[in-house]
C-alpha cells in the first residue's frame, strides 16, 4: 500500500454527558493532528465516518471537522457511511485519495452519539442496517437479527452457549486494560454464562453479555503517503486494505458462513504476502459474541462449526497464539457506529508502536483488523505493520 498512519486520537467510549457530535469531532481531529506533528494547513483532504441513521439531528456533518482549525477551511471534506463499517469505510477512502495521488495527507475522523436517543429509536435506527423489506419485523431489532443467526448456528452445530460466554468473558477481561472502554470490569465466565436478572436473555440464545453497547465516542487518524510519513515521528504502513461487499438480504446467503468476511481476509493475505499465522493480534467486529465466533471460522482459525475450539483452547486469549480483541472489542469498549472502524485502526497502531499500555500484546509486529457492516454485508480488512 502507499499510505501510513502517522497520528491518532481516541475519546473514551460510553455515555458522554455534555458532548455533541461536533465537540467529539473537534476534540479528536485536533488531537490527532497534534499527535502526528502535522499542521492543519498541510491537510489535503478530510473524510468523516458518521452513520447517524437518525441518532443526530445534524445530518450534514462533513464540514464540522473544519471547526477544529480555521486552517482546514476550503479543504475537501466528505462524509462516508457503510453501516457499522462506516469508520473503516472512511479510512479506506482516505487510502484511495493517497493512492490516486490527489492527497499527501488525509485527516480521517469517525464519530457517533447514540446514548441521547431513546432505546426504542436506537433499535429502529440500527435496523436500517438490515434488509428492511425482509428483516425489519424480526423481533428484538438488530439484536434479534443476530439472535436468529445464533439460533440457526446452534441448530446446525449444536449449543454454543459455553463458547459465547467464553468470548464475552475474554473480551470483558481484556477491556479492563483499555482506558477508552465503556465497561472496564472483568465479569467472569460464570456471570456471562448464566441467565439472570442482571444478565437477561435479549434475543434467541443471546443474553445481555452477548451484545455490544450503545455508545458515544470518536476516533481520528492522520494518513500520509510513505515519503511524507518517513519524515514524521512514526509510521504504521498498510500491508493490505480490502473491502468486500456482499448481498444485503440474508435470504440470499448462507448467513452462517460470513463469506464476505472470508473473502476479505483471503484477499488481504494474498495482497500482503503473509498468512494468518504471521499476525501478532487482530481486532475483529464482535457486535455480538456469535459474530466473533463465526469470524474465527471465516478468517481461517477453525473449520466451519468448530470456532468454539479456539476460544476453549485459549488460542485467542491475550496471551494465546493469536490474541483476538486485546482491546476488549466492541463488547467491552463500546460500539459508537461511525467511530468503531477508526478506533480499531488507532488501537492497532498503539499496539504496533508499543504504546497500548495495559492492552499491549507482547512483541506485536503485524496487526489484523476486521470491521463489518450489517450482518457480514460490508467487510473491511486491514493489515498493519510498523514502518518506523
Secondary structure per residue as TSV (DSSP state, phi and psi in degrees):
chain	resnum	aa	ss	phi	psi
A	1	X	-	360.0	165.3
A	2	X	-	-109.7	17.9
A	3	X	E	-140.4	158.6
A	4	X	E	-133.9	153.7
A	5	X	E	-87.8	124.8
A	6	X	E	-117.4	-4.2
A	7	X	E	-170.0	157.9
A	8	X	E	-156.9	165.4
A	9	X	E	-152.7	156.1
A	10	X	E	-155.5	125.3
A	11	X	-	-85.2	163.7
A	12	X	-	-60.0	152.3
A	13	X	-	-103.8	145.8
A	14	X	B	147.9	-155.7
A	15	X	-	-88.7	103.7
A	16	X	-	-101.4	85.7
A	17	X	T	-62.5	138.5
A	18	X	T	86.4	-7.7
A	19	X	-	-94.9	158.3
A	20	X	-	-129.9	168.5
A	21	X	H	-54.0	-43.6
A	22	X	H	-64.8	-46.5
A	23	X	H	-65.7	-36.0
A	24	X	H	-66.4	-42.9
A	25	X	H	-59.8	-49.9
A	26	X	H	-61.3	-41.4
A	27	X	H	-60.4	-52.9
A	28	X	H	-74.1	-33.0
A	29	X	H	-62.0	-45.7
A	30	X	H	-62.5	-46.0
A	31	X	H	-70.2	-36.5
A	32	X	H	-67.0	-41.4
A	33	X	H	-61.9	-43.7
A	34	X	H	-63.6	-41.3
A	35	X	H	-63.6	-33.6
A	36	X	H	-81.6	-17.3
A	37	X	T	75.4	21.7
A	38	X	-	-106.3	138.2
A	39	X	-	-83.9	146.3
A	40	X	G	-56.3	-34.3
A	41	X	G	-65.7	-20.4
A	42	X	G	-89.7	-5.6
A	43	X	-	-70.5	131.6
A	44	X	-	-95.1	-29.0
A	45	X	E	-153.3	150.0
A	46	X	E	-123.5	133.8
A	47	X	E	-127.1	126.0
A	48	X	E	-111.4	127.2
A	49	X	E	-97.7	116.0
A	50	X	-	-149.8	108.1
A	51	X	-	-70.9	-54.3
A	52	X	-	65.3	-86.7
A	53	X	T	57.5	21.3
A	54	X	T	115.8	-5.0
A	55	X	S	-71.3	-29.2
A	56	X	-	-124.9	136.7
A	57	X	S	-67.7	-29.3
A	58	X	-	-85.1	106.8
A	59	X	-	-106.6	1.2
A	60	X	-	-119.0	92.2
A	61	X	-	-116.3	-7.2
A	62	X	G	-55.7	-40.9
A	63	X	G	-76.2	-8.3
A	64	X	G	-63.9	-24.3
A	65	X	G	-63.4	-30.0
A	66	X	G	-63.6	-19.9
A	67	X	G	-65.1	-15.5
A	68	X	G	-71.3	-26.7
A	69	X	-	-164.5	136.8
A	70	X	G	-62.1	-20.7
A	71	X	G	-73.7	-7.8
A	72	X	G	-88.7	-7.8
A	73	X	T	-61.2	137.7
A	74	X	T	75.5	8.0
A	75	X	S	-79.8	153.7
A	76	X	E	-65.6	130.5
A	77	X	E	-140.6	129.5
A	78	X	E	-137.1	138.9
A	79	X	E	-95.1	136.3
A	80	X	E	-121.3	159.2
A	81	X	-	-151.7	133.0
A	82	X	-	-152.0	60.4
A	83	X	G	54.3	-137.8
A	84	X	G	-71.6	-7.6
A	85	X	G	-98.0	16.2
A	86	X	H	-55.0	-42.3
A	87	X	H	-61.5	-44.3
A	88	X	H	-70.2	-31.7
A	89	X	H	-59.8	-39.4
A	90	X	H	-66.4	-43.8
A	91	X	H	-60.3	-48.6
A	92	X	H	-66.5	-31.5
A	93	X	H	-65.6	-39.4
A	94	X	H	-63.6	-39.4
A	95	X	H	-61.1	-39.8
A	96	X	H	-64.6	-38.6
A	97	X	H	-63.3	-40.1
A	98	X	H	-71.1	-43.0
A	99	X	H	-62.1	-32.8
A	100	X	T	-77.9	-10.2
A	101	X	T	81.4	10.3
A	102	X	S	-90.9	-6.5
A	103	X	-	-150.6	145.3
A	104	X	S	-98.5	-39.1
A	105	X	E	-128.6	128.6
A	106	X	E	-126.5	132.2
A	107	X	E	-98.1	120.4
A	108	X	E	-113.9	128.4
A	109	X	E	-127.6	139.0
A	110	X	E	-124.1	137.7
A	111	X	E	-151.7	150.7
A	112	X	E	-158.8	143.6
A	113	X	E	-124.7	110.6
A	114	X	-	-113.0	-27.3
A	115	X	T	-74.8	-13.2
A	116	X	T	-82.5	-3.4
A	117	X	S	-96.2	133.6
A	118	X	-	-57.3	148.5
A	119	X	H	-53.9	-43.1
A	120	X	H	-62.5	-38.5
A	121	X	H	-70.6	-35.1
A	122	X	H	-56.6	-47.5
A	123	X	H	-59.6	-43.8
A	124	X	H	-66.6	-40.1
A	125	X	H	-63.0	-43.8
A	126	X	H	-67.3	-32.5
A	127	X	H	-65.5	-15.2
A	128	X	T	-68.1	-11.5
A	129	X	T	-92.3	9.0
A	130	X	S	-109.0	178.2
A	131	X	-	-84.8	95.2
A	132	X	H	-56.5	-36.6
A	133	X	H	-58.7	-35.8
A	134	X	H	-112.5	-22.2
A	135	X	H	-115.3	-3.7
A	136	X	T	-72.1	-18.3
A	137	X	T	-94.0	3.9
A	138	X	S	-64.5	125.8
A	139	X	T	-65.1	133.4
A	140	X	T	97.3	7.9
A	141	X	H	65.3	-143.7
A	142	X	H	-68.1	-32.5
A	143	X	H	-62.6	-37.0
A	144	X	H	-64.3	-35.6
A	145	X	H	-63.9	-46.3
A	146	X	H	-75.5	-25.5
A	147	X	H	-63.5	-37.5
A	148	X	H	-65.2	-43.2
A	149	X	H	-60.1	-44.0
A	150	X	H	-61.8	-43.3
A	151	X	H	-61.3	-41.1
A	152	X	H	-66.9	-38.5
A	153	X	H	-63.6	-42.4
A	154	X	H	-62.2	-40.4
A	155	X	H	-62.8	-40.7
A	156	X	H	-79.4	-38.5
A	157	X	H	-120.6	4.1
A	158	X	-	95.4	166.4
A	159	X	-	-61.8	123.7
A	160	X	-	-113.8	23.2
A	161	X	H	-59.6	-37.0
A	162	X	H	-62.3	-44.7
A	163	X	H	-63.9	-43.4
A	164	X	H	-63.9	-40.0
A	165	X	H	-65.9	-38.0
A	166	X	H	-65.2	-39.1
A	167	X	H	-63.7	-46.9
A	168	X	H	-60.8	-45.1
A	169	X	H	-64.5	-42.0
A	170	X	H	-58.5	-48.0
A	171	X	H	-70.2	-35.4
A	172	X	H	-69.7	-35.8
A	173	X	H	-63.9	-43.6
A	174	X	H	-64.5	-35.7
A	175	X	H	-64.7	-20.4
A	176	X	T	-58.6	-33.6
A	177	X	T	-87.3	1.2
A	178	X	-	-100.5	110.0
A	179	X	T	-66.7	-14.1
A	180	X	T	-95.4	-5.4
A	181	X	-	-73.7	143.9
A	182	X	S	-69.7	-38.2
A	183	X	-	-119.8	116.3
A	184	X	-	-114.0	63.4
A	185	X	-	-141.1	130.1
A	186	X	-	-79.9	101.8
A	187	X	-	-77.4	-24.2
A	188	X	-	82.6	153.7
A	189	X	H	-62.8	-45.2
A	190	X	H	-61.4	-41.7
A	191	X	H	-63.9	-44.5
A	192	X	H	-68.0	-29.5
A	193	X	H	-81.5	-25.9
A	194	X	S	-98.7	127.5
A	195	X	-	-73.5	129.8
A	196	X	-	-152.7	177.5
A	197	X	S	-60.8	-36.3
A	198	X	S	-85.6	-13.6
A	199	X	S	-135.3	66.3
A	200	X	-	-74.9	161.7
A	201	X	E	-69.0	136.0
A	202	X	E	-105.4	-50.1
A	203	X	E	-160.2	131.6
A	204	X	T	54.7	-135.2
A	205	X	T	-83.4	0.5
A	206	X	E	-82.5	132.2
A	207	X	E	-101.9	176.2
A	208	X	G	-57.4	-38.4
A	209	X	G	-71.2	-6.1
A	210	X	G	-92.5	-2.2
A	211	X	B	-117.3	136.4
A	212	X	-	-71.1	169.5
A	213	X	-	-99.3	151.3
A	214	X	-	-76.5	125.1
A	215	X	-	-142.0	158.4
A	216	X	E	-109.9	152.5
A	217	X	E	161.8	169.9
A	218	X	E	-151.5	155.6
A	219	X	E	-147.3	156.9
A	220	X	E	-145.7	151.9
A	221	X	E	-130.5	151.6
A	222	X	E	-111.6	124.0
A	223	X	E	-105.0	145.9
A	224	X	E	-144.7	154.4
A	225	X	E	-66.8	160.2
A	226	X	H	-59.1	-43.2
A	227	X	H	-58.9	-44.8
A	228	X	H	-67.9	-42.4
A	229	X	H	-59.3	-38.1
A	230	X	T	-68.4	-12.7
A	231	X	T	-92.8	-6.1
A	232	X	S	-103.5	-179.3
A	233	X	S	-72.4	-28.5
A	234	X	-	-151.8	156.7
A	235	X	-	-151.5	119.3
A	236	X	E	-109.8	112.2
A	237	X	E	-91.3	146.6
A	238	X	E	-83.6	110.9
A	239	X	E	-75.5	-27.7
A	240	X	E	-158.5	152.8
A	241	X	E	-151.0	106.3
A	242	X	E	-120.9	142.1
A	243	X	E	-130.1	123.9
A	244	X	E	-126.6	124.4
A	245	X	E	-107.6	133.1
A	246	X	-	-111.6	175.1
A	247	X	-	-57.0	143.4
A	248	X	S	-73.6	-47.5
A	249	X	S	-67.5	131.5
A	250	X	G	-64.2	-26.1
A	251	X	G	-66.8	-14.7
A	252	X	G	-95.5	3.0
A	253	X	S	-137.6	163.5
A	254	X	-	-85.1	98.8
A	255	X	T	-67.1	-12.2
A	256	X	T	-88.0	-0.6
A	257	X	T	-103.7	-19.9
A	258	X	-	47.3	55.6
A	259	X	H	-63.0	-34.6
A	260	X	H	-64.4	-38.4
A	261	X	H	-61.2	-47.1
A	262	X	H	-61.1	-44.7
A	263	X	H	-65.3	-40.6
A	264	X	H	-61.1	-44.1
A	265	X	H	-64.4	-44.0
A	266	X	H	-59.2	-44.1
A	267	X	H	-67.8	-37.3
A	268	X	H	-66.4	-41.6
A	269	X	H	-65.4	-40.6
A	270	X	H	-64.8	-41.1
A	271	X	H	-70.4	-36.1
A	272	X	H	-86.1	-17.1
A	273	X	T	75.6	19.0
A	274	X	-	-121.8	174.5
A	275	X	-	-123.2	174.8
A	276	X	G	-55.7	-38.9
A	277	X	G	-68.1	-13.9
A	278	X	G	-82.9	-18.4
A	279	X	-	-68.8	141.8
A	280	X	S	-87.5	-28.5
A	281	X	E	-167.6	168.5
A	282	X	E	-145.7	139.9
A	283	X	E	-103.2	118.5
A	284	X	E	-124.7	165.3
A	285	X	-	-86.7	88.6
A	286	X	-	-96.6	58.6
A	287	X	S	-57.0	-33.7
A	288	X	B	-139.5	150.2
A	289	X	H	-59.9	-31.7
A	290	X	H	-63.5	-31.4
A	291	X	H	-65.4	-45.6
A	292	X	H	-61.9	-40.4
A	293	X	H	-59.9	-47.2
A	294	X	H	-69.0	-32.3
A	295	X	H	-65.3	-32.3
A	296	X	H	-54.6	-43.3
A	297	X	H	-73.6	-40.4
A	298	X	H	-66.1	-34.1
A	299	X	H	-85.1	-8.0
A	300	X	T	102.1	9.6
A	301	X	S	-74.1	-25.3
A	302	X	S	-152.3	153.7
A	303	X	-	-66.5	164.6
A	304	X	T	-53.9	134.4
A	305	X	T	81.4	-2.2
A	306	X	-	-119.7	19.1
A	307	X	T	-59.5	-27.7
A	308	X	H	-59.3	-27.3
A	309	X	H	-60.9	-42.0
A	310	X	H	-71.7	-27.7
A	311	X	H	-81.5	-37.9
A	312	X	H	-66.1	-35.6
A	313	X	T	-87.2	-0.9
A	314	X	T	79.1	11.4
A	315	X	T	-59.1	-38.0
A	316	X	T	-100.2	7.5
A	317	X	S	-66.5	163.2
A	318	X	T	-58.4	-32.1
A	319	X	T	-103.1	17.5
A	320	X	S	-87.5	-174.2
A	321	X	S	-64.2	-39.2
A	322	X	S	-138.2	91.2
A	323	X	E	-59.0	127.4
A	324	X	E	-111.9	125.6
A	325	X	-	58.5	55.2
A	326	X	T	-62.9	-14.6
A	327	X	T	-78.7	-12.8
A	328	X	-	101.2	-10.3
A	329	X	H	64.4	-173.1
A	330	X	H	-63.1	-29.4
A	331	X	H	-59.4	-45.6
A	332	X	H	-99.9	-37.3
A	333	X	H	-70.4	-35.1
A	334	X	-	107.3	166.6
A	335	X	-	-140.3	65.6
A	336	X	-	-71.6	108.8
A	337	X	H	-45.1	-58.8
A	338	X	H	-67.7	-21.0
A	339	X	H	-89.4	-19.6
A	340	X	H	-58.0	-51.6
A	341	X	H	-64.6	-37.4
A	342	X	H	-67.0	-40.7
A	343	X	H	-57.7	-44.9
A	344	X	H	-57.5	-43.2
A	345	X	H	-68.9	-37.6
A	346	X	H	-66.1	-45.5
A	347	X	H	-69.0	-36.7
A	348	X	H	-62.2	-38.2
A	349	X	H	-65.5	-38.8
A	350	X	H	-59.6	-44.1
A	351	X	H	-58.7	-46.1
A	352	X	H	-73.5	-18.5
A	353	X	T	-100.9	5.3
A	354	X	T	71.2	24.4
A	355	X	-	-115.1	26.5
A	356	X	-	-91.3	4.1
A	357	X	G	59.1	-130.0
A	358	X	G	-72.1	-8.6
A	359	X	G	-85.6	-9.9
A	360	X	-	-59.6	129.6
A	361	X	-	-91.6	130.8
A	362	X	T	-61.1	132.0
A	363	X	T	56.6	39.2
A	364	X	-	-65.4	122.0
A	365	X	-	-121.0	-40.2
A	366	X	E	-129.9	129.1
A	367	X	E	-118.8	137.9
A	368	X	E	-108.2	147.1
A	369	X	E	-132.6	132.4
A	370	X	E	-129.3	118.5
A	371	X	E	-121.0	130.6
A	372	X	E	-122.7	137.9
A	373	X	E	-109.7	130.9
A	374	X	T	68.0	-159.2
A	375	X	T	-88.7	77.8
A	376	X	T	59.4	39.3
A	377	X	T	-93.1	-58.7
A	378	X	E	-96.3	120.3
A	379	X	E	-125.8	116.0
A	380	X	E	-119.6	128.3
A	381	X	E	-122.9	131.7
A	382	X	E	-122.8	143.9
A	383	X	E	-122.1	122.0
A	384	X	E	-115.5	148.4
A	385	X	E	-145.2	143.5
A	386	X	E	-73.4	126.3
A	387	X	-	-92.1	-38.9
A	388	X	-	-155.5	360.0
